[in-house]
Structure formats: structure tokens, C-alpha cells
Amino acid sequence: MLFLNDTSLTPVSFILNGIPGLEEVHLWVSFPLCTMYSIAITGNFGLMYLIYSEEALHRPMHIFLALLSFTDVLMCTSTLPNTLCILWFNLKEIDFKACLAQMFFVHTFTGMESGVLMLMALDRYVAICYPLRYATVLTNSVIAKAGLLTFLRGVMLVIPFTFLTKRLPYCRGNVILHTYCDHMSVAKISCGNVKVNAIYGLMVALLIGGFDILCITVSYTMILRAVVSLSSAEARQKAFSTCTAHIFAIVITYVPAFFTFFTHRFGGRSIPPHIHIIMANLYLLMPSTMNPIVYGIKTKQIRTCITRFLLKGKDNPSHNI
């Protein structure tokens, strides 16, 4: 193994070993991952274009959705191309600095994803509990500032991961049993004391995930109280139906994320490595793949705009040439 110098024991590169125990079926594993990635890229870019081009969708809820789609594209693109190169071409080597950069982007965009889901919950809270003030509270300026603050929160909290990981000595080797570089996967192969890394990782999870889930829970508690107080059953159903897609997005984002987080720290040997690594890939891919599909099916305005867009394409004379 090559090191930058003998005293720091910093490797020139790491070897991402893919999915341990499933080396013989790497090619077959790659097909569903590639399919999901293709759906994620196509669906999210399509949704962003639709929201941009259709004036009827220039509303706070849909602007937040476009921000979620943008985050989804960046989140899955930070790992999937590299993962597919490992599974298809056995290109396992990654430069040390590139590994740290990938770690930074993975955790920044997952934090951003959580933050956008929290902002969308607050959007639903204002829309249902204060409908007359919705347009004045959630202006374009407020949305832009909220999105920027969410991004900066992730950047400021994730930057220390790179420094904490860079300081560690890697005298045990440079093989990472994973398909991409994340904080604890890299830290675990170090021969140094990773207690600070583990504690800081837990603190970041609480500051981002814990805070966002608390805000989401409070928002939906208030929403539920407001919906229950409505006199008409039809009004209650209509009000709550605007939240179903968002609730689904929360579930498919946080369940795999929590599984990955807790198995890294508390799973020990009880969970096979290949299960953990597959779930770690799914927690980046699943929300990106499913969000545009769910919102396309569950959101009436988006369905209407998609139908109109498709009909407009059929009516275009150039299609008959």
C-alpha cells in the first residue's frame, strides 16, 4: 500500500471493495441500481422542467418540490456513477482527496434532503392552518433564504467530517468495504481512535435529522388538529390529501437512513455487510427514484400539467411530419 508519507500514514488512495459476499453477482446487482438511477435522473429533471415551464406550478409547495428534486439528483449522482464503475468495470480505486470530497457531498446532500422535507412540512402547516396568509408568509424571498440556510447548515456541520477523517492514521490498510466513501465506513478502517468521529457523527445526526423530525412532527400535529376541527368530512379529506405525497417522501427517506445510521454504530456483526451496503445505496437512491413518481401521481396540479404537456406534444404539427 502506498502512503503519502510514513509519519502520517495517509494513503494515496482507497480501494472501494463493492459489496462483500456478492462479488460474483456484482453485474446483476448493478441492473436495478442503474434502472433506479435512470428513473431518478429522468423523473427529477422532468419534474424540475415542468415546474419551471408551467406558470400554474409557480407556487411555494411546487418550488420546494423543485428544490427537493434538485437535491435528489445531486444526492444520488454523488455516488451512483462511481458505484456502477465498481460493479461494471471493477474500477475500485479512489484518490484519498476524492474520497473525502465524495464523503462531503454525500452527507451535505443527505442533510439538505432532510432539511427540504422539513421546509415542506412547514409549508403544509402554513397552507392548512393559515390559508389566508399563505401567499404573504411564503414569498419567493423567504423560500430562497430558507433553502440557502438549509444548504449552509449542512455544509457547516459536514465540513468537520473531512478534517476528522483526514487526521486519522490508516495503518491497517486502505480497503473500504463499501461502494462509496461515507464518514464511518472510512473511519472504521483506521487504526486510530475514532471515538471523536462517532460522537460528532451522532451529534450531527441529532442536529440535522433530530431537529428536522421534531419540526415535522410538530407541524403534522398542528395540521392534524386543524384538519380534525374542520366541519365537513370532504374538507378534511381534501386538506389531508395535500399531505399524503409528503408523508410518503418522509417515510422512504428516513426509514433507510435510520437503518444505515444505527447499523453503522450499533449493528456490530449482527447484520451481514452486504445487507448494510445495499441499504446504504438504497437510502440515497430510493427517495430520488420514488419522489417524482409519488408527487406525479398524488398531486392533482402536477397530474393536470403533465396531461396538458403531453397533449400539447401530440398536437404539435412537427410530430406529423
C-alpha positions in Angstrom: 0.0 0.0 0.0 1.3 3.5 -0.9 1.3 6.3 1.6 1.9 10.0 1.2 4.5 9.7 3.9 5.5 7.3 6.6 4.7 9.6 9.6 1.1 10.5 8.8 0.2 7.1 7.4 -2.2 8.7 5.0 -2.9 6.6 1.9 -2.6 7.9 -1.6 -5.9 6.2 -2.4 -8.5 3.9 -1.1 -10.0 0.7 -2.6 -13.8 0.6 -2.5 -14.4 -3.1 -2.4 -18.0 -3.0 -3.6 -20.5 -5.4 -1.9 -18.6 -8.0 0.1 -20.0 -11.5 -0.3 -21.8 -10.6 -3.6 -18.7 -10.2 -5.8 -19.9 -12.9 -8.2 -23.2 -11.1 -8.8 -22.0 -7.5 -9.0 -23.2 -7.3 -12.6 -26.7 -8.4 -11.7 -26.9 -6.1 -8.7 -25.9 -3.2 -10.9 -29.0 -3.5 -13.2 -31.7 -2.5 -10.6 -29.4 0.3 -9.3 -28.8 1.6 -12.8 -32.5 1.4 -13.6 -33.4 3.3 -10.4 -30.7 5.9 -11.1 -32.1 6.4 -14.7 -35.6 6.8 -13.3 -34.4 9.2 -10.7 -32.5 11.4 -13.2 -35.3 11.4 -15.8 -38.1 11.9 -13.3 -36.4 14.7 -11.3 -35.2 16.6 -14.3 -38.6 16.2 -15.9 -40.3 17.5 -12.7 -38.0 20.5 -12.4 -38.6 21.4 -16.1 -42.4 21.0 -15.6 -42.4 23.3 -12.5 -40.2 25.8 -14.3 -42.2 25.9 -17.5 -45.8 25.8 -16.1 -46.9 29.0 -14.6 -49.6 27.2 -12.6 -46.9 25.4 -10.6 -45.1 28.6 -9.6 -46.3 28.2 -6.0 -44.4 27.7 -2.8 -45.3 24.0 -2.5 -44.0 23.3 -6.0 -40.9 25.4 -5.6 -40.0 23.4 -2.6 -40.6 20.2 -4.6 -38.3 21.5 -7.4 -35.7 22.1 -4.7 -36.2 18.5 -3.4 -35.8 17.2 -6.9 -32.6 19.2 -7.4 -31.2 17.8 -4.1 -32.2 14.3 -5.1 -30.3 14.5 -8.4 -27.2 15.7 -6.6 -27.5 13.2 -3.8 -27.7 10.1 -6.0 -25.2 11.4 -8.5 -22.6 11.9 -5.8 -22.3 8.1 -5.5 -24.1 6.1 -8.2 -21.7 6.7 -11.2 -18.8 5.6 -9.0 -20.7 2.6 -7.7 -21.6 1.5 -11.2 -17.9 1.8 -12.3 -17.1 -0.6 -9.4 -19.8 -3.1 -10.3 -19.3 -3.0 -14.1 -15.6 -2.4 -14.7 -14.1 -3.3 -11.3 -12.7 0.3 -11.0 -12.3 0.2 -7.3 -9.5 2.8 -6.6 -10.4 6.3 -5.5 -8.0 9.0 -4.7 -7.8 10.0 -1.0 -8.9 13.6 -1.6 -11.6 12.4 -4.0 -12.9 10.1 -1.2 -13.0 13.0 1.2 -14.9 15.1 -1.4 -17.4 12.3 -2.0 -17.9 12.0 1.7 -18.6 15.7 2.0 -21.1 15.8 -0.9 -22.9 12.6 0.3 -23.5 13.9 3.8 -24.2 17.5 2.7 -26.9 16.5 0.3 -28.5 14.0 2.6 -28.7 16.7 5.2 -30.1 19.0 2.6 -32.7 16.4 1.7 -33.8 16.2 5.3 -33.9 20.0 5.6 -36.1 20.4 2.5 -38.5 17.8 3.8 -38.8 19.8 7.0 -39.4 23.0 5.0 -42.1 21.2 3.0 -43.8 20.2 6.3 -43.8 23.8 7.4 -45.2 24.8 4.0 -48.1 22.4 4.5 -48.6 23.7 8.1 -49.0 27.3 6.8 -51.2 26.2 3.9 -53.6 24.3 6.1 -53.6 26.3 9.3 -53.2 29.8 7.9 -54.5 29.6 4.3 -55.3 33.3 4.0 -51.7 34.2 4.9 -50.1 31.5 2.8 -49.0 33.8 -0.1 -47.8 36.6 2.1 -45.8 34.3 4.5 -44.1 32.1 2.0 -42.8 34.6 -0.5 -40.1 33.8 -3.1 -37.6 35.7 -0.9 -38.5 33.6 2.2 -38.2 30.4 0.2 -34.8 31.3 -1.2 -33.5 32.3 2.2 -34.8 29.1 3.8 -33.2 26.9 1.1 -29.9 28.7 1.4 -29.9 28.4 5.2 -30.7 24.7 4.9 -27.8 24.2 2.5 -25.3 26.2 4.7 -26.4 24.3 7.7 -25.4 21.0 6.0 -22.1 22.5 4.7 -21.0 23.9 8.1 -21.9 20.7 10.0 -20.4 18.3 7.5 -17.0 20.1 6.8 -15.6 18.8 10.1 -16.1 15.2 8.9 -13.4 15.7 6.3 -10.9 17.1 8.8 -11.7 14.4 11.5 -11.2 11.7 8.9 -8.1 13.2 7.3 -6.3 13.3 10.7 -6.7 9.5 11.3 -3.8 7.1 10.7 -4.6 4.3 8.2 -2.0 1.6 9.2 -4.5 -1.3 8.8 -4.8 -0.9 5.1 -6.8 1.1 2.6 -9.7 -1.3 1.6 -13.1 0.1 2.4 -15.9 -2.5 2.4 -18.4 -0.2 0.7 -19.4 1.1 -2.7 -18.7 4.8 -1.8 -17.0 6.8 0.9 -19.1 7.8 3.8 -17.8 9.0 7.2 -18.0 6.0 9.4 -17.0 3.5 6.6 -13.7 5.3 6.1 -13.1 5.9 9.8 -13.6 2.3 10.7 -10.6 1.1 8.7 -8.3 3.5 10.7 -6.1 2.2 13.4 -6.6 5.4 15.3 -9.1 6.4 17.9 -12.4 7.1 16.1 -14.4 7.9 19.2 -14.5 11.6 18.3 -15.7 10.8 14.8 -18.5 8.6 16.2 -19.6 11.2 18.8 -19.5 14.1 16.3 -21.4 11.9 13.7 -24.1 11.3 16.3 -24.2 15.0 17.2 -24.7 16.0 13.5 -27.4 13.4 13.1 -29.3 14.9 16.1 -28.7 18.5 14.9 -30.0 17.7 11.4 -32.2 14.6 11.5 -33.4 15.0 15.0 -34.2 18.7 14.6 -35.9 18.2 11.3 -38.0 15.3 12.5 -39.1 17.3 15.6 -40.2 20.2 13.3 -42.0 17.7 11.0 -43.7 16.1 14.0 -44.8 19.4 15.5 -46.1 20.6 12.0 -48.1 17.5 11.4 -49.5 17.6 15.0 -50.8 21.1 14.3 -52.0 20.1 10.9 -53.9 17.1 12.3 -55.6 19.3 14.9 -56.6 21.8 12.2 -57.9 19.1 9.9 -59.9 17.4 12.6 -61.6 20.7 13.6 -63.0 21.1 10.1 -66.8 20.6 10.0 -67.0 18.8 6.6 -65.6 15.3 6.0 -64.9 16.3 2.4 -62.9 19.4 3.6 -61.0 17.2 6.0 -60.2 14.7 3.2 -59.2 17.4 0.8 -56.9 19.1 3.3 -55.1 16.0 4.4 -54.8 14.7 0.8 -52.4 17.5 0.1 -50.0 15.9 2.6 -50.0 12.3 1.5 -47.2 12.6 -1.0 -45.1 14.4 1.5 -45.7 11.8 4.2 -44.7 9.1 1.8 -41.5 11.0 0.9 -40.7 11.3 4.7 -41.1 7.5 5.2 -38.9 6.4 2.2 -36.2 8.9 3.2 -35.9 8.4 6.9 -36.5 4.7 7.3 -33.5 3.5 5.2 -31.4 6.5 6.5 -32.0 5.5 10.2 -31.3 1.8 9.3 -28.0 2.8 7.8 -27.1 5.2 10.6 -27.8 2.9 13.5 -26.3 -0.3 11.9 -23.1 1.6 11.4 -22.9 2.5 15.1 -24.8 -0.3 17.0 -25.3 -3.1 14.5 -22.0 -4.8 15.1 -21.8 -8.2 13.5 -25.5 -9.0 13.7 -26.2 -7.6 10.2 -24.4 -9.0 7.2 -22.2 -6.4 5.5 -23.9 -6.8 2.1 -27.3 -6.0 3.6 -25.9 -2.9 5.2 -24.2 -1.7 2.0 -27.3 -2.4 -0.2 -29.4 -0.4 2.2 -26.8 2.4 2.2 -27.2 2.6 -1.6 -31.0 2.4 -1.4 -31.2 5.2 1.1 -29.6 7.5 -1.4 -31.5 6.1 -4.4 -35.0 5.3 -3.1 -36.1 8.9 -2.3 -34.6 10.2 -5.6 -36.4 7.5 -7.6 -39.8 7.5 -5.8 -40.4 11.2 -5.1 -41.1 12.3 -8.7 -43.3 9.3 -9.2 -45.3 9.8 -6.0 -45.7 13.5 -6.5 -46.7 13.0 -10.1 -49.4 10.5 -9.0 -50.6 12.2 -5.8 -50.5 15.9 -6.7 -53.5 17.0 -8.8 -51.9 20.1 -10.2 -48.8 18.2 -11.4 -51.0 15.5 -13.0 -53.0 18.1 -14.8 -49.9 19.9 -16.1 -48.3 16.6 -17.2 -51.5 15.7 -19.1 -51.6 19.2 -20.7 -47.9 18.9 -21.6 -48.4 15.5 -23.2 -51.5 16.6 -25.2 -49.6 19.7 -26.3 -46.8 17.5 -27.6 -49.4 15.3 -29.5 -51.0 18.4 -31.1 -47.6 19.8 -32.2 -47.6 19.6 -36.1 -43.9 18.7 -36.1 -44.9 15.2 -34.8 -46.9 14.6 -38.0 -44.0 15.3 -40.4 
